Amino acid sequence: MTRYSKEFKADAVRLAQSGDKPLNAIADELGVSRSSLRYWLSSVKPKGVRGETAEEELKRLRKENRVLQMERDILKKATAFFAKEK
């Protein structure tokens, strides 16, 4: 019997929850049985639920928003810089 790490299982579940491919294809690509992948999916919380409170989620989303705003600003500056070079 093969044992898989928690990280491997979590990655497999995230991949399956993304909905990009059928479960059978994901199981085949990862080299796991379809029943194992289905079991791992059934033993986690529903997609989108991270087990965090509303306050924790708000804090996480605000931090993510700050990072995305910084990335956007950097890209704007880079675009302006390269536009001037032409």
C-alpha angles and dihedrals in degrees: 000000000000119000119211125203121247089246092054091049092047091050091048091051092049090050092049092047092052088075094215094123137020116268091244092057092048092049091050093048092050094044095237130124118263091235091055092052091048090049092050089050093050092050096058131073117270117281113284096022111111098174092247129132121248089255092053091047092050091050091049093047093048090052091048089049091053091051092049091049091051091049090049092050092050091051091049091052092047091050091051092047094051092043089058092053094064 
